[in-house]
Amino acid sequence: QLQFVESGGGLVQPGGSLRLSCAASGLILDQYAIGWFRQAPGKEREGISCMGDDGRSINYVDHVKGRFTMVRDLNKGMVHLQMNDLKPEDTAAYYCAARRVYGLSICPEDEMNYWGKGTLVTVSA
């Protein structure tokens, strides 16, 4: 059974760091594009990063570029999102999602096939 479970969320002060993890089971990660999405209170969900099936093609939305980094561990079936220099506006529920692809590194929200249930990140002093 295919399953995604996010972890690593919590409360952090502005300027701090968190590493989110997405544990994938029931699929082979290098056959999927993996995206991280977030939904802030009162706002629509937005895509913030996408890693292609090759594990090397990674795209970030401008307002997290340089602060967030996606890495993949195929052996453990994990995808991580390292988040540095966190800001209050990063407060949101964070979700990982997957889409079966062949050589692509785009993650349109409406084309993602599988979703985790999310982990909450709160950035506050």
Residue, then its C-alpha position, 0 to 999 in steps of 0.5 A: q500500500l502506497q503511503f506518505v508520512e511527513s514528520g519534523g514539524g514544530l515550533v521554531q523561532p525566526g531565523g531557526s531551522l527545521r528538517l522535514s521528512c517524508a517517508a514513502s512506502g509502496l513506491i520506488l522514489d526514482q520513478y516519481a517526482i516529489g513535491w513539497f507543498r504548504q498551506a498557511p492559515g487562511k491561504e491556498r496551498e502552494g507548491i514550494s519545491c519539486m524534485g524530479d525522478d532523477g533526484r538532481s533536477i530540483n525547482y524551488v519557488d522564489h521565496v524559499k530559494g536559497r533557504f530550503t533544500m530538498v534531498r532524497d535518500l533512496n535506500k531509506g525511501m525518504v525525502h527531506l526538506q531542510m529549511n533554514d532562516l525560517k520566517p514567520e511567513d513560513t508558518a504553514a502545514y507542509y505536505c509531500a506529494a508524488r507524481r509518476v513521471y519519466g524525466l520530469s521535475i514539475c509538480p502541478e498540484d492537480e497532477m500529484n497522485y499521492w499525498g501525505k497528511g501533513t506536518l505543521v510548522t510554526v515560526s514565531a518568537 
